[in-house]
């Protein structure tokens, strides 16, 4: 039997599960009595965990006197917003004494795929999940039917364990938007976080014991005949997926690059809201843009101090002038900034932001203005022209720009680059790439210059005492010389860029 599940997972401390169970909003919508289950599952994979690496989870679960084999396939979020998961599920009943999966019970294409991935490696038990589940069936006022499961238990793999305390909302009938509305109500009652990984993914992480990979934004693919409305959803979904893909690396493993990519995703989302605002938007779009700005700012101090440590302090050879007092101040400031960032990522406000963003995408909660162009390509050229004009207006006097104006030019070029990434698939790639290359080179130079300006602010806060001020002055002097050289390079890059014909105008002609 095959089916698809659309589910939304929330994780919390065990005490919060009881708050959810007693939540008035659920009491009003419950259908019948709650039921309980003991779910003892064994997950199977090869010794190199190739199935899990390819988005598959193969398990056996006892069910009465029998046994149920389930293969879950990688989530496809395209139809369920980007927070809820759309999961393929293939079930088959096995004898009660079954101890290994029967691949012959899988659909032919999946059976062939599993065997191809295993490539002769034995598929054996790798993970045990032991869960006590309480199930409530609820019906929303709109008529949607949802199964709410409260799960407590443990995952065990290779002698290591991880506790489970989470809520699963599974859509039985209706629209995915109902999952977000219920989750938003529950988030007002209990301290919840959006769960991005399945139990099998969490369990197999115990075996891998490595920091999750940091994910950079990949290409956005918009069909050349896509409507403006569809393009808006594609771009915003892409930004949200990019941010969530780096949350674990940042929040659980304190990865500086993971935090950086989260902020990049937030800047891209804010740019998307701004670019489309003249033709597409609404009150919730404006609220999400405002919350994205808040979140990026809250994460900013940790990112600034990461860059300050690695790119400002580390390259300078201080020799015998190293200052333990300054290093201690930097370490403390960085630790405090990271603690602030982690507190925000565990906050109810951050959870609400993710859920509202997901709801916005799931129900397409925006409106297209009456005079807006129907197709994305018709809008893209005008949007790129607008961002280029803003950069050109400031850049025409680039030789005379000072610190604040240089920073503003950097921001305008960054917004142009984001817009190009959003719309690049609408144009010929051999024309897009050289233009993006120039922008990328300028962004690197302008970014380095901005880091020096930020270093002045950071050292101004930390440099208390004669010894610290002397070392701080030496660090800044080293970078000021570098910045002066790089600014000359930035001017040359700008002139080459300014002399390059915008490819989208040529195509429009």
Secondary structure, DSSP 8 states (H G I E B T S, - for coil): -EEEEEEEEEE--HHHHHHHHT-HHHHHHB-S--EEEEEEEEEEE-TT-HHHHTT-EEEEEEETTEEEEEEEE---GGGSTTTSEEEEEEEEEE-TT--S--GGGS-HHHHHHHHHHHTT---EEEEEEEEEEEEEEEE-TTS-EEEEEEEEEEEEETTEEEEEEEEEEEEEES-THHHHHHHHHHHTTS--EE--S-HHHHHHHHHH-S-------------TT-BHHHHHHHHHHHHHHHHHHTHHHHHTT--HHHHHHHHHHHHHHHHHHHHHTTTEE-HHHHHHHHHHHHHHHHHHHHHHHHHIIIIIITTS--GGG--HHHHHHHHHHHHHHHHHHHHHHTSHHHHHHHHHHHHHHHTT--EE-TTS-SBHHHHHHHHHHHHHHHHHHHHTTGGG--HHHHHHHHHHHHHHHHHHHHHGGGS-HHHHHHHHHHHHHHHHHHHHHHHHHHHHHHHHHH--SHHHHHHHHHHHHHHHHHHHHHHHHHHHHHHHHHTS--HHHHHH-
